[in-house]
Amino acid sequence: MTARYIITKVDICPECTGVGAVMHPDWVKYWIDHPLGAQNTDAEDEEYFRGLGYTIYSTADFPPEEIPCGECEGAGETSEIIDLRQALLELGTLQLCDNEACQQPAETIGINNKPVCFECAESLAA
């Protein structure tokens, strides 16, 4: 049995850019319909959210403006399991042979300063 090495890749959440929260979709719609600077009364805003199906008795009943990010569940970062080879490729520590049919780790520099494995380097030199 061959051992397999895996790594947890943690990255900033692309949805919330690391904040952990996003604007509630109904507030996104609200701000599209009411550009900044629009002067609405509380009564007009209450009516707006009632129109979206909310039971509104006062401004305290409005939906929250921000909700936990669904992509990262509020953590601000995402994680995925990748194998060691993929991690090294992403970090630039490992390069693959320039021969697309080979895809073995590059071990030397071949013609035109392209990374190649020893086997492909020998066949190129022949």
Secondary structure, 3 states (H helix, E strand, C coil): CCCCCEEEEEEECCCCCCCCEEECHHHHHHHHHCCCCCCCCHHHHHHHHHHCCCCCCCHHHCCCCEEECCCCCCCCEEEEEEEHHHHHHHHCCCCECCCCCCCCECCEECHHHCEECHHHHHHHHC
